[in-house]
Amino acid sequence: MQEYLESLTSRVLKHPRITVYTGAEIKKVSGYVGSYCSTIALKGNDGPLELKHGVAIIASGSQEFITGEYGYGKDRRVLTQKELEGELHRKSTRLKKVKNAVMVQCVGSRNQERPYCSRICCSQAVKHALMLKESNPEINIYILYRDMMTYGFKEDYYQEAREKGIVFIRYDLANKPEVRFVKGAEEDSLVVIARDPFLGARLSIDTDLLVLSVGTVPPESNRELSQLFKVPLSKEGFFLEAHVKLRPVDFATDGVFLCGMAHYPKHIEETIAQANAVGSRAGILLARGKVEAEANIAVIDEKRCKGCGLCVEVCPYKAISLEDRNVRLESVEFNARRAVINPASCKGCGSCAATCPVGAISPLHFTTEQIEAMIDQAAVKMEKASHE
């Protein structure tokens, strides 16, 4: 996997039609599908750089939750799964000396603050436990879990772990594992205390290595990106797709897509599948070379508009903005702030027309006069039918 990743990275960096900006920060985004303009700031560069693009793909990833539980950050024997993986790949010599290892699942996730499952933690724990067993067959490994989420073919690794003697002990929030440091002659002993629900007794495990499966959290940059691209976030802070089944990689804003852990915690296989879907969706728009506007878009009567901005707030597609316009009223021309609709973004939903307090907005072909005329004709037909 690492070899393939390095090969892919090299191909992207060397491709003549791909420009990669590392360490860049997005400062401003304007435009609409087919005609976006993003302003980015580069480290060590004097001025900002403007990039024109037809679509945008948000793949901001995620990060580990930083915990203060179980002595993390205070004792070198307490690691996260990510840190353990680094030591396993470096073939750290200290892992050879470990006799007892304990892994605690759901640290900082599936609780009141972060009620969601981070999904990758259980698979990581089982994978690393098997790697520890392979490098040191005599090691005792205990995995303290709430629910094992090794779904799909990853269940085979869970079965293999059980067969190799890795012990799985279940716990709940009411009986979370505890860590105690017992004073010793040279070094304090690291003791993990857990309650076994099957034995109905508390276990005391003297361990040399404590590994925490910490939760996956969205990066802080998500909030700023959501405001720049005018796309929504879920209550957990991940990006929210337009429709979970019908448009799983689209935003309601046309031309903006999402994939990977920017959307939600997921395994690499699911991320790759979602990235392929995003590539297809974005490629369709770019291959067309043009954007077709909806037939029933909203239109604004500038003479009636007061520039209150209510329509801007309710538009789900961010198709309306307030701009300074030259308005001519009878024989007088003046500059005033008015609502302006972008026809490429408008979907003709009618939210703005229903909200406008002065009736300055109406969907094209569905003006108030036209709707009233249809109602009048329907009433005439109903009255005629009743007499017959």
N, C-alpha and C positions, 0 to 999 in steps of 0.2 A: 504493500500500500504506500509506504514512504517513497519507494523508488518511482512509483507511478506519479505520485504527487510532485516530486522533484522534476520529473520529466515534463509534466503538464505545466508547471510553473515556468520552466525554461522555455517551452514553446510559446507561452503567452508573452513573456518578456521580449522574446526575439521576433515576434510577429510584426511585420512592417505596418500593418493596419490597426494595431492595438497600442494605445498609449496608456501606461500605468503611472499614476501619481501616488506615491507613498507619502505618508505623513501629511496628507492634505486635509483641510477642514472646509466644509461647505458653509458659506456665509449667507448666501441668498439664492433663492430659486424663484423664477418667474416663468410665465408662458403657459402653454397647454399642450395636449398630445400632438406630436409632430413638430412642435416649435417651442421646446423648453430651452431655457438659458440658466445655467447654474454658475454662480461666482464662487470660486474656491481660493483659499489662501494656502500657499506652499511654504514650508519651513525654509528659511534662508533666502526667500524670494522677496524682492522689494515691494512689488505690488500684486494685487489680486489678479486672477486669471479667469476669463469668461469662457465657458464651454457651451456650445449649442448642441442640443441632442433631441432626438425624436421621442425617446422613451427613457424611463429610469427604473432600475431594479434595486430595491432595498434589501441588502443582505448583511445587516450590521452584526449578526452573530449574537453571542451571549457571553456570560462570564460566571466564574465560580462565586458562590456566596461566601463572604468572609465571616467566619464564625468565631465566637469567643468561648464556645463550649468545649468541654472535655480537655481543657488544658492546651488547646491549640494556640500556638504562638509563644508558649511558655516552656515547652519541653520538646527537645529535638526528636523524641520518640513518637510524637503525635504528628501525623501527616494527613494530607488529603489524598484522594485517589489519584489526582493529577500529579502530585509530587511523588507518589509511590511509583507511578508509571515511568516517570523520568529516571528514578533510581534503578528500576528494572531494566530499562534500555541501556543505562550506563553500566549495568552489571556491578552495582555498588557492592563492595566487600562486606559492609555491615549487615546486609541482608542474609549473608551466609551464617552469621552468628545468631540469628533470631531463632528462638526455640518456640515461642508462643506469639501468635499474632491475632489481634482482634479487629474486626471491621464493624463499624456502626453505620447503619443505613439511615436515610431520611434526616440528615442533620441540616436544620434550617429550611426544610420543605415539608409539605403536607401538615402544616400547622396553621394557626389562626392568621398569621401574617402572610404566609405563602401557602395557600391551601392546595396548590397544584402539585402533580407528580413530575419530577425532573426526568423520568423515563430512562435515561442512560445509566443511572447510578448502579442498579442491580446487576446489569450486564458487565459493567466495569469491575465491580467487586468480584464477581465469579471469574472473570478473565484473569484478573490480577492474582486471585487466590490460586488458580491453576498454574500460573507462571511461577509463583512462590513455591508451590509443591514440586514443580519440575526442577527448579534449581536447588531445592533443599527438601528431599522426600520425607525427612524426619520432623519437619516443622508441624506444629499444631495450629490450625486456623479455625477461628470461631467467627461466624458472620451473624451479627445481631440485626434482625430485620423486622419490619412491620408487615409488609407484603412483598413477596418476591415477584418482580415484574420482568422475568426473563421470557417474554412471549415469543411465539414463532419458533424458528429453528434454534434460537438461543436456549430453549428449554433443554436441548441436548447437552449443553455445557453445564447447566445446573445439575442434570443427572450424573454427568461425569464427575462433578465436584463432590456429590454425595458418595459416589462409589470410591473416591480416593480418600475418604475419611474427613472431609471438611464438614465441620459441625455448624448447623443452622439453628439459631435460637430466636424465637419470636418474642417481640415485646410490644407494648402499647404505650400511648402517651401518658397514661396514668402510672406506668412503671418503667420510666425511661432508664437506660443504663446510667450508672454513676462511675466516676473515675476518682480514685484516691491515690495519693502519693504517700507511701509508707516509708518512714525514715529508715535509711540503711547506713551501713558503715562507710561505704564508698559512694554509692549512688542511691537515691530514693527509688524504692520499688514502685512500679506502675501497676495498679490493681484496678481491674474493671469488675464492677458488681452488677449482675443482671438477674432478673427473676425468670426462671424457666416455667412457662405455664403448664407444661405437661408433668413435670416433677412436683410442681407446686412449692418450689424451694428457691432460695436465693443462691446464686453461684458466685464464687469469688475466683476470678481468673488473673493470675499473675502473668503479665504480658511484657514482652520486649518491644512490641510495635503496635501502636494504635492507629488505625487508618479510618478517616472520616469520609463518608460519602456525602459531601455537601451539596446543597441544592444548586440548580441552575437559575440565574437571574438575568433579566435584560440589562444591557448597558445603559448608563445615564444618558448617552447620546440619543437614545430612542425618542425621548421627549422633544428634543430640539429638532430632530429630523421630521417628526410628525407635524410640527408647526411649519417647517420649511416647505414640505411637500403637501401640506394640508390633507393628511391621511390620519385615520383614527388609531388609537391604542386600546388594547383590552384593559381590564381593571388590574391585571397583573403587570402591565407595562410592555407587553409584546404587541407587535403590529396586528391589526385586526383586518382580515380579508373581507371582500365584498359579500361573499356567500360561501358558507362552509362546504356546500356540495356543488353548486352551479358555477361558482367563480372562486375556486380555492386559492389561486395565486394572484388574483386581481384585487386592486383597490376599487372603491367606487369612483375615484378619480381616474379617468382614462389615461392610459399610457404609463401608469406607475404600477409596478409589480413587486412581489415579495417572495422570498424563499429562505430556507434554512432556519436557524434558530432565532432569526429576527421575528419569525412567525410564532414559533413555540418550540420547546425542547423536543428534540427528535434524534434518532440514530442517523449515522452517515448515509446509510442506504436510502432512507426517506428523504434526506436532504438532497442527494443526487437526483432522485426521481423528481423532486419538486423543482430543482434547478433546470432539468430537462424540459419540464412543463413551461417554466418561465421563458426559457430560450425560444420555445415554439411560439408562445403567445406574443412575445416581443418581436420575433422575426416576421410574423404575419403582418403586423402593423408597418414595420419598416419596408417589407417587400412591396407593399401596395403603393408606397410613394405618395399617397394622398389620404386625407381624412374626410369621410363622408359625415356631414352633420345630420342630425335628426330632422325630420320634416316638421314636427310639431314643437319647435323650440319656442321659448317665451320671447315676447317683444315688449319694449318699454316706450311709453308715451312720455317723452322728456318734458312736455309742457305741464303734465300733471304731477310728475315725480317731484318729491320734496327732499330727496336725498337723506331720508331718515336712517337707511341702512338695515331695516328689519329683514328685507329680502336677502341681504348678504349673510345674515346670521342663520336663516333657515335653509338655505340652499344646500342640499346634501352633496352636490357635485362641485361646490366651490366655483360655480360658473359666473357669479356676479361679483362685481367690484364697484367701489365708489370712485369716480374720477371727476376732475374739473372739466366742464364742457361749456361751449358757447351756445346758449339757449336763446332762441328768438321767440318772443311772446308778442303777438300782434306786430307792431312796428318797432318794438324795443328789443335790442340784443344785449345780453349780459352774460357774465361768467358765473356759473353755479355748479355746485357739487351734485352729480346725478348718478344713478345706478346704471351700469353698463353690463350687458350680457355677452359672454363669449359663446358664439354659436357652436364652436367645436366641442365645448364641454357641456353645454345644456342638453338635458334629456327630455325636456318638456313635461316634467312631472306635475307642475302646477302649484308647488308649495309656495313659491314667491307670489303668484297671483292671488292665492287664498290669504296670504299674510298682508299684502299691501293695503294700508289703511285708506288710500285715496284712489284705489282702482287704476293705478298707472301701468300695471303689468297684466298681460293676458297671453295665454298660449296661442300661437299662430293657428289660424283656422278655428279657434274656439274662443272668440271674443265674447264679452258679456252680451252684446247685441245678438250675435249668432245663436248663443245658447238660449237666450230669451225667446228668439224667433222659433227655435225648435220646440221649446216648451209650449208656446202658444199654438203651434200647429198640432202638437200631440193632444192638447186640450180640445181643440176643434174636432179632431177625429174621434175622440172619446165621446164628446157630446153628440156628434152625428150618429155614432154607433148606438148610443143609448136610446135615441129616438126611433131608430129602425127596429 
